[in-house]
Amino acid sequence: ELRLALSNRIPMDLDLELGAVRTDIELGGLRLRSLELSTGASETDLRVSTPNPVAMTSVDFEVGAASFEATDLGRLNAETVTVEAGVGEVRLDFGGLQRPETRVNVEMGLGSLEIRIPSDVGIHLTRSTFLVPLDAPGLVREGEADVSPGWESSPVKIYLTVEAAFGRLSVVRGN
């Protein structure tokens, strides 16, 4: 067991590499400039309970054969969130979005992907999938994308790009 506390006074670049572990990570209030998290055969629960006061350009998650849940990712204040997942179950919650636009890129091999987005955020989803049904109530097909009604006029937008094979993709709206 490892308990690690980091200062919330100093801006930092955080790079965590975890193997076969069960992790509980709380990033709330840290002054993160960048974040890279890599997991192996693991079970990870990541939370951001309070906003990051520093603007981030990117967050990168590399998830192996795992269960990965990240809550309130919008509070990280990141321009781009990238997720590369192998096999397993991935749940991404974008509560607390602070930026007018956030870009999320997900590549997933085999498994289920659930993305939660607050109901007041405009969604633009572009996907390239193979044997991955989309469950996204309220989104409508517009050209090459699935969008939420009125997404163009929404003051807060999220642009999702998903590449996946053999699994399930859910986009859930709510608070």
C-alpha positions, 0 to 999 in steps of 0.5 A: 500500500502506498499513500502519496500526498502532493502539494497544491501550491506548486504547478506540476507535471504529473506522470504516473505509471502503474502496473497490476494494482488497485488504485484510488487517485484524487487530483482535486485542487492540484496545480497540474500543467500536464498529466500522464497516467499509464495503467496495466492490469488494474482497477483504477478510480480517479476523481477530481473533486475541486477544479485545477486552477492551472490551464492544461493543454493535455491529459493522457491516459493509457489503460491496459487490461483494466477497469478504469473510472474517471470522475469530474474530468472537466475540473482538470481544465484540460484542452485535450483528453486522450485515452488509449485503452486495450481491453476492459471497462472504461467510464469517463465522466466530464462533470465540471467542464470549465473550458468553452471547448474540450476535445476528447480522443479515445481509442479502445480495443475490446470492451465497454466505453461509457462517457458521461457529459452534463446535460447543458454541454453541447456534444459533437461525436465522430466515431470509427467503430467495428462491431460497437453499437452506439447507445446515445439517447438524444444525439442525432446524426448530422453528416458524419457526426452524432450531435446533441440538439443545439450543440452549435449554440452551446456555450460549453462544447465537447468534441468526442472522437472515438475509435473502437472495435468489439464492444459497446459505446454509451454516451450518457447525458445528465448532471 
